[in-house]
Amino acid sequence: MIHSMTAFARAEQALANGTLSWELRSVNHRYLEPHLRLPEAFRDLEGAVRDALRNGLSRGKVECTLRYSEENTGQALQVDLQRAAQLIAAAESVANLIKQPAPLNPLEVLGWPGVLVADAVDPQALNQSAMGLFNQALKELKNGREREGSELAKLLNERLDSILEQVAELRELVPQMLAGQRQKVLDRSAEMQVELDPQRLEQELVILAQKSDVAEELDRLSTHVSEVRRVLKSAGATGRRLDFLMQELNREANTLGSKAFDTRSTQAAVNLKVLIEQMREQVQNIE
C-alpha cells in the first residue's frame, strides 16, 4: 500500500483553562523535513514531536503548528509583588545611566515575565495533553496520506494498463510494418523499372529488421510494468523505487523512438512517453 506525501490534519481539545489545537500539513520532499511552530510555553515538546514524526513518516515536508488559547476562568488576577519590585529596581538602575529616562508604565510592568501569576496550571499535564493531541493529529495525517495514496495507485495502474495496450499493439504491428517496408522497396523498384538482386534485397531487409527489432525493449517494458505493480502493493516507503522505475520505462520508450521506421511505431513511442511522464509526475507525491 503506497502513501501520498500530501495531506492535512487538524485536532482540537478543550481543557479547563483553554483550548489546544494542532494543524499538520505535509507536501512532497526528498526527505523528512519537519517545520515546527510552537508557543514558547511548549518548546520542551520539540524533541518528542520530531521523534514521533520520524517514527510515523519516512518522507515529506511537514508543517506542525500548535495553538493554545487560554480562557478567563473568572479568578482574580494575582500579582507577584516581589517579582515586580525586583524588576522595577533593575529598571531604575538602568534608568540612572540614561539622562532623560522615560517613566515606568504600570501596565508595561504587568506585562513583564513573571509579574502576573497565571492560574495554577500544571505545565507537565499541559504538555502531556498537547503531545496526546499531536499523536491524534499525526494518525489523522497518516490516514489522509494513505487515502490519497490509494487514489494515486488507481491512477498509476490505469496508466500501466495503457502502456501494456501500447506494447501489445506494437508487437502486432512490427511484422506488418516490416512487410510494408519490403513492399515499398519492391514498389519503388518497379516504378523505376530497376531489377533488384533478390539476394541483395533479402540482405538489406534483414539488416533493416535487425535495426528495427524492438522485441527486447517491449519485453523490458512489460517487465518494468510488472515490477511497478509489485512495488505499488508493497509496504513501506516506495517513492524512490518507483521514481527509478519511471526512469527505466522512459529509457525503453526513448529506444523505441530511436528505432522507429514507421509513423505507427513513432506514434506508439510518443504515446508511451506521455503515459510515463504522467506517471512520473504522480510518483513525485508518493512517500
C-alpha positions as CSV (number, residue, x, y, z in Angstrom):
1,M,0.0,0.0,0.0
2,I,1.5,3.3,-1.1
3,H,1.1,6.6,0.8
4,S,1.0,10.1,-0.6
5,M,3.1,12.8,0.9
6,T,0.3,15.4,0.6
7,A,-2.3,15.6,3.4
8,F,-3.7,17.9,6.1
9,A,-4.9,17.1,9.6
10,R,-6.4,19.2,12.5
11,A,-7.1,18.1,16.0
12,E,-8.5,20.3,18.8
13,Q,-9.1,19.7,22.5
14,A,-10.8,21.8,25.1
15,L,-9.1,22.0,28.5
16,A,-10.1,23.5,31.8
17,N,-8.1,26.6,31.2
18,G,-8.0,26.9,27.4
19,T,-8.1,25.1,24.1
20,L,-5.3,23.2,22.4
21,S,-5.2,22.8,18.6
22,W,-2.7,21.2,16.2
23,E,-2.6,21.7,12.4
24,L,-0.4,19.4,10.3
25,R,0.3,20.0,6.6
26,S,2.6,17.8,4.5
27,V,3.8,18.1,1.0
28,N,6.3,16.1,-1.1
29,H,10.0,16.3,-0.3
30,R,13.0,14.1,-0.9
31,Y,13.5,13.6,2.8
32,L,11.5,14.1,6.0
33,E,11.7,17.8,6.8
34,P,9.7,18.9,9.9
35,H,8.9,22.6,10.5
36,L,7.5,23.2,14.0
37,R,5.6,26.3,15.2
38,L,5.2,26.0,19.0
39,P,4.2,28.6,21.6
40,E,7.1,29.4,24.0
41,A,5.5,27.5,26.8
42,F,5.6,24.3,24.7
43,R,9.2,24.4,23.5
44,D,10.0,21.4,25.6
45,L,7.8,19.3,23.2
46,E,10.0,19.8,20.2
47,G,12.1,16.7,20.6
48,A,9.2,14.5,21.3
49,V,7.3,15.8,18.3
50,R,10.3,15.3,16.0
51,D,10.7,11.7,17.3
52,A,7.0,11.0,16.7
53,L,7.3,12.3,13.1
54,R,10.4,10.2,12.4
55,N,8.7,7.1,13.8
56,G,5.5,7.7,11.8
57,L,6.6,9.1,8.5
58,S,9.5,8.5,6.1
59,R,9.4,11.5,3.7
60,G,7.7,14.8,3.2
61,K,7.9,18.4,4.3
62,V,5.6,18.6,7.4
63,E,4.5,21.8,9.0
64,C,3.2,21.4,12.5
65,T,1.5,24.3,14.2
66,L,0.4,24.2,17.9
67,R,-2.0,26.9,19.2
68,Y,-3.1,27.4,22.8
69,S,-5.8,29.9,23.6
70,E,-6.1,30.5,27.4
71,E,-9.6,31.2,28.7
72,N,-10.6,33.5,31.6
73,T,-11.7,31.3,34.4
74,G,-13.2,34.2,36.5
75,Q,-10.5,34.1,39.1
76,A,-9.0,37.3,40.3
77,L,-5.6,38.3,38.8
78,Q,-2.7,37.7,41.1
79,V,0.4,39.9,41.0
80,D,3.8,38.7,42.2
81,L,4.8,41.9,44.1
82,Q,8.2,40.6,45.0
83,R,9.0,39.8,41.4
84,A,7.6,43.2,40.3
85,A,9.8,45.0,42.9
86,Q,12.9,43.2,41.6
87,L,12.2,44.1,38.0
88,I,11.4,47.8,38.9
89,A,14.6,48.1,40.9
90,A,16.6,46.6,37.9
91,A,14.9,49.1,35.6
92,E,15.7,52.0,37.8
93,S,19.3,51.0,37.9
94,V,19.4,51.1,34.2
95,A,17.5,54.4,34.1
96,N,20.2,56.0,36.2
97,L,22.5,55.6,33.3
98,I,20.2,57.5,31.0
99,K,20.0,61.3,31.0
100,Q,16.2,61.5,30.5
101,P,14.7,58.1,31.1
102,A,11.0,57.6,30.3
103,P,8.8,57.0,33.3
104,L,7.8,53.4,34.0
105,N,4.3,52.5,32.8
106,P,2.5,50.2,35.3
107,L,0.8,48.3,32.5
108,E,4.1,47.6,30.9
109,V,5.4,46.3,34.3
110,L,2.4,43.9,34.5
111,G,3.5,42.6,31.1
112,W,7.0,41.7,32.2
113,P,7.6,37.9,32.6
114,G,6.6,36.5,36.0
115,V,4.8,39.6,37.3
116,L,1.2,38.4,36.6
117,V,0.7,35.0,38.2
118,A,-1.3,32.8,35.9
119,D,-3.9,30.3,37.2
120,A,-2.4,27.3,38.6
121,V,-1.9,25.0,35.5
122,D,0.4,22.0,35.7
123,P,2.9,22.6,32.8
124,Q,3.7,18.8,32.7
125,A,0.0,17.9,32.4
126,L,-0.5,20.6,29.7
127,N,2.5,19.2,27.7
128,Q,1.1,15.7,28.0
129,S,-2.3,16.8,26.7
130,A,-0.6,18.6,23.8
131,M,1.5,15.5,23.0
132,G,-1.5,13.2,23.1
133,L,-3.4,15.6,20.8
134,F,-0.4,15.7,18.4
135,N,-0.4,11.9,18.2
136,Q,-4.1,12.0,17.3
137,A,-3.4,14.6,14.6
138,L,-0.5,12.6,13.2
139,K,-2.7,9.5,13.0
140,E,-5.3,11.5,11.0
141,L,-2.5,12.8,8.8
142,K,-1.2,9.3,8.1
143,N,-4.8,8.2,7.3
144,G,-5.1,11.0,4.8
145,R,-1.8,10.2,3.2
146,E,-3.0,6.6,2.9
147,R,-6.3,7.5,1.3
148,E,-4.6,9.8,-1.2
149,G,-2.0,7.0,-1.9
150,S,-4.8,4.6,-2.8
151,E,-6.1,7.1,-5.3
152,L,-2.6,7.6,-6.8
153,A,-2.3,3.8,-7.1
154,K,-5.5,3.7,-9.1
155,L,-4.2,6.4,-11.5
156,L,-0.9,4.6,-11.9
157,N,-2.5,1.3,-12.6
158,E,-4.7,2.9,-15.3
159,R,-1.5,4.3,-16.9
160,L,0.2,0.9,-16.6
161,D,-2.8,-0.8,-18.4
162,S,-2.5,1.8,-21.2
163,I,1.3,1.0,-21.5
164,L,0.6,-2.7,-21.8
165,E,-2.0,-2.0,-24.5
166,Q,0.5,0.1,-26.5
167,V,3.1,-2.7,-26.1
168,A,0.6,-5.4,-27.3
169,E,-0.4,-3.2,-30.3
170,L,3.2,-2.6,-31.2
171,R,4.1,-6.3,-31.1
172,E,1.3,-7.0,-33.6
173,L,2.3,-4.1,-35.8
174,V,6.0,-4.9,-36.1
175,P,5.6,-7.8,-38.7
176,Q,3.1,-5.7,-40.6
177,M,5.4,-2.7,-40.7
178,L,8.4,-4.9,-41.9
179,A,6.2,-6.4,-44.6
180,G,5.1,-2.9,-45.6
181,Q,8.7,-1.7,-45.8
182,R,9.5,-4.7,-48.0
183,Q,6.6,-3.9,-50.3
184,K,7.7,-0.2,-50.5
185,V,11.1,-1.2,-51.8
186,L,9.6,-3.5,-54.4
187,D,7.1,-0.9,-55.5
188,R,9.8,1.7,-55.8
189,S,12.0,-0.6,-57.9
190,A,9.0,-1.4,-60.1
191,E,8.4,2.3,-60.6
192,M,12.0,2.9,-61.5
193,Q,12.0,-0.2,-63.7
194,V,15.0,-1.5,-61.9
195,E,15.6,-5.2,-61.4
196,L,16.8,-5.9,-57.9
197,D,19.1,-8.7,-56.9
198,P,16.8,-10.9,-54.8
199,Q,19.7,-12.0,-52.6
200,R,20.8,-8.4,-52.1
201,L,17.2,-7.3,-51.3
202,E,16.9,-10.0,-48.7
203,Q,20.1,-8.9,-47.1
204,E,19.0,-5.3,-46.9
205,L,15.7,-6.3,-45.4
206,V,17.4,-8.5,-42.8
207,I,19.6,-5.6,-41.8
208,L,16.5,-3.3,-41.6
209,A,14.7,-5.9,-39.5
210,Q,17.7,-6.2,-37.1
211,K,18.0,-2.4,-36.7
212,S,14.3,-2.1,-36.1
213,D,13.9,-5.1,-33.8
214,V,12.2,-3.9,-30.7
215,A,11.2,-7.2,-29.1
216,E,13.8,-6.7,-26.3
217,E,12.5,-3.2,-25.5
218,L,8.9,-4.4,-25.5
219,D,9.8,-7.3,-23.2
220,R,11.6,-4.9,-20.8
221,L,8.6,-2.6,-20.8
222,S,6.4,-5.4,-19.8
223,T,8.8,-6.5,-17.0
224,H,9.0,-2.9,-15.7
225,V,5.2,-2.7,-15.6
226,S,5.1,-5.9,-13.5
227,E,7.7,-4.5,-11.2
228,V,5.8,-1.2,-10.7
229,R,2.6,-3.2,-9.9
230,R,4.6,-5.2,-7.3
231,V,6.0,-2.1,-5.7
232,L,2.6,-0.5,-5.5
233,K,1.4,-3.4,-3.4
234,S,4.5,-3.5,-1.1
235,A,4.7,-1.9,2.3
236,G,7.0,0.9,3.4
237,A,8.3,3.9,1.6
238,T,8.3,3.1,-2.2
239,G,8.6,6.6,-3.8
240,R,12.3,6.4,-4.6
241,R,11.9,2.9,-6.1
242,L,9.0,4.0,-8.2
243,D,10.9,7.0,-9.4
244,F,13.8,4.8,-10.6
245,L,11.4,2.5,-12.4
246,M,9.9,5.6,-14.2
247,Q,13.4,6.4,-15.5
248,E,13.8,2.8,-16.8
249,L,10.4,2.9,-18.5
250,N,11.4,6.2,-20.1
251,R,14.7,4.7,-21.3
252,E,12.9,1.9,-23.1
253,A,10.4,4.4,-24.7
254,N,13.3,6.5,-26.0
255,T,15.0,3.4,-27.5
256,L,11.7,2.5,-29.3
257,G,11.5,6.0,-30.7
258,S,15.1,5.8,-32.0
259,K,14.4,2.5,-33.7
260,A,11.1,3.6,-35.2
261,F,10.9,3.3,-39.0
262,D,7.1,3.7,-39.4
263,T,4.8,6.5,-38.3
264,R,2.8,4.0,-36.3
265,S,5.8,2.9,-34.2
266,T,6.8,6.6,-33.8
267,Q,3.3,7.4,-32.5
268,A,3.4,4.4,-30.2
269,A,6.7,5.6,-28.7
270,V,5.3,9.2,-28.2
271,N,2.2,7.7,-26.5
272,L,4.4,5.7,-24.2
273,K,6.5,8.7,-23.2
274,V,3.3,10.7,-22.5
275,L,1.9,8.0,-20.2
276,I,5.3,7.6,-18.4
277,E,5.6,11.3,-17.9
278,Q,2.1,11.4,-16.4
279,M,3.1,8.6,-14.0
280,R,6.4,10.3,-13.1
281,E,4.5,13.4,-12.0
282,Q,2.3,11.4,-9.7
283,V,5.2,9.4,-8.3
284,Q,6.8,12.6,-7.0
285,N,4.0,12.7,-4.4
286,I,4.5,9.2,-3.2
287,E,6.3,8.6,0.2
